[in-house]
Amino acid sequence: DTTELEQLAEGERQIGDQIRAILKHYQQDDPIGLPGADVPDPMSIPQLSQTITGVTMHFSDTNVYGLSKFRITNIHSELSQMQ
């Protein structure tokens, strides 16, 4: 179906555009964050419980700050392997 093929081609173009934007972003001297990603800051974390070595910890009303300003320090890719 032509419409389905056109939609697939458009999706692939959009992914390619996003990858190029990310690569361009990380060519900067001190890139911060991820372009195009809507990262909430602060990010609310749902209530959770975790047991470690017999001690149960309960977390509630937890927020994580600074996620929108994260830095990636190392990237390894094998673009030749992408299809």
C-alpha positions in Angstrom: 0.0 0.0 0.0 1.5 3.4 -1.1 0.2 5.3 1.9 1.8 2.8 4.3 5.1 3.0 2.5 4.9 6.8 2.5 4.3 6.8 6.3 7.2 4.4 6.8 9.5 6.7 4.7 8.4 9.8 6.6 9.0 8.0 10.0 12.5 7.0 8.8 13.2 10.6 7.7 12.1 11.9 11.1 14.3 9.4 13.0 17.2 10.4 10.7 16.6 14.1 11.4 16.5 13.5 15.2 19.7 11.5 15.1 21.5 14.3 13.1 20.2 16.9 15.6 21.5 14.8 18.6 24.9 14.3 16.9 25.2 18.0 16.1 24.2 18.8 19.8 27.0 16.6 21.1 29.6 18.2 18.9 29.4 21.3 21.1 32.1 21.9 23.7 29.9 21.3 26.7 26.5 19.8 25.6 23.8 19.6 28.3 20.7 17.5 28.2 19.1 15.7 25.2 17.7 17.8 22.4 14.0 17.2 21.8 13.5 15.3 25.0 11.0 16.8 27.4 12.6 15.8 30.7 10.6 17.1 33.7 12.7 18.8 36.3 12.0 18.0 39.1 10.8 14.5 38.2 8.3 13.0 40.6 9.1 9.3 41.6 6.2 7.0 42.5 6.1 5.6 46.0 8.2 2.5 46.3 9.6 0.0 48.9 13.0 -1.8 48.7 14.4 -4.5 50.9 18.2 -4.7 51.2 19.9 -7.2 53.5 16.8 -7.6 55.6 16.0 -3.9 56.0 12.9 -2.5 54.2 13.0 1.1 53.1 9.9 3.0 52.1 10.1 6.0 49.8 7.3 8.5 49.3 6.9 12.0 48.0 10.3 11.7 46.2 11.5 14.1 43.6 14.7 14.0 41.4 16.3 17.3 40.5 18.8 18.2 37.8 17.8 15.6 35.2 17.2 18.2 32.5 20.9 19.3 32.8 22.6 15.9 32.7 25.8 15.4 30.8 26.8 12.3 28.8 30.5 11.6 29.3 31.0 8.8 26.8 29.2 7.4 23.8 30.1 4.3 21.8 28.3 3.6 18.6 28.8 1.4 15.6 27.0 3.3 12.9 28.2 0.8 10.3 26.0 -1.9 12.1 22.8 0.2 11.8 20.4 -0.7 9.1 
